[in-house]
Amino acid sequence: MIKKIKKYISEHPLAIIVCLAIIILIILSNILSNDMEEHIEKVSKECASQGYGIKATYTKEEDKFYVCDKDGDK
């Protein structure tokens, strides 16, 4: 069994590398998603305590983040 696995790995190194890269991308995506969710929750609590809603804004680099919507729906 182990010999078959070693043989497969030695015959298909590119496939192994691609699979590992996909797994790493999935893990990083989940980490970033969790960070964004925590950020939204934190901003929501801060804004709600002040009586405001939240809105999405973008940086010059097109990064999205959330801030208190102090202006309302203008």
C-alpha positions as CSV (number, residue, x, y, z in Angstrom):
1,M,0.0,0.0,0.0
2,I,2.7,2.5,1.0
3,K,4.8,1.5,-2.0
4,K,1.8,2.3,-4.3
5,I,1.4,5.7,-2.7
6,K,5.1,6.5,-3.0
7,K,5.0,5.4,-6.6
8,Y,2.0,7.6,-7.4
9,I,3.7,10.6,-5.7
10,S,6.9,10.1,-7.6
11,E,5.0,9.7,-10.9
12,H,2.6,12.6,-10.4
13,P,4.5,15.4,-8.5
14,L,2.6,18.2,-10.4
15,A,-0.8,16.8,-9.5
16,I,0.3,16.7,-5.8
17,I,1.5,20.3,-6.0
18,V,-1.7,21.5,-7.6
19,C,-3.8,19.7,-5.0
20,L,-1.8,21.2,-2.2
21,A,-2.1,24.7,-3.7
22,I,-5.9,24.3,-4.0
23,I,-6.1,23.2,-0.3
24,I,-4.0,26.1,0.8
25,L,-6.2,28.6,-1.2
26,I,-9.3,27.1,0.4
27,I,-7.8,27.5,3.9
28,L,-6.8,31.1,3.2
29,S,-10.2,31.9,1.8
30,N,-11.8,30.6,5.0
31,I,-9.5,32.5,7.2
32,L,-10.2,35.8,5.3
33,S,-13.9,35.1,5.3
34,N,-13.9,34.6,9.1
35,D,-11.8,37.8,9.6
36,M,-14.3,39.8,7.5
37,E,-17.3,38.3,9.4
38,E,-15.6,39.3,12.7
39,H,-15.0,42.8,11.4
40,I,-18.6,43.2,10.3
41,E,-19.8,42.0,13.7
42,K,-17.5,44.4,15.6
43,V,-18.5,47.4,13.5
44,S,-22.1,46.5,13.8
45,K,-21.9,46.4,17.6
46,E,-20.0,49.7,17.7
47,C,-22.4,51.5,15.3
48,A,-25.5,50.1,17.0
49,S,-24.4,51.3,20.4
50,Q,-24.2,54.8,18.8
51,G,-27.6,54.4,17.0
52,Y,-26.1,54.1,13.5
53,G,-26.2,51.4,10.8
54,I,-23.2,50.3,8.8
55,K,-22.2,50.8,5.2
56,A,-19.5,49.4,3.0
57,T,-16.7,51.7,1.8
58,Y,-13.7,51.0,-0.5
59,T,-10.1,52.1,-0.3
60,K,-8.1,53.4,-3.2
61,E,-6.8,49.8,-3.7
62,E,-10.5,48.6,-3.9
63,D,-10.4,46.9,-0.5
64,K,-13.9,46.7,1.0
65,F,-14.5,47.5,4.7
66,Y,-17.4,48.6,6.8
67,V,-17.9,51.8,8.8
68,C,-20.8,53.5,10.7
69,D,-23.4,55.1,8.4
70,K,-23.6,58.4,10.2
71,D,-25.2,60.2,7.3
72,G,-28.1,57.8,7.0
73,D,-29.6,56.9,3.6
74,K,-28.6,60.0,1.6
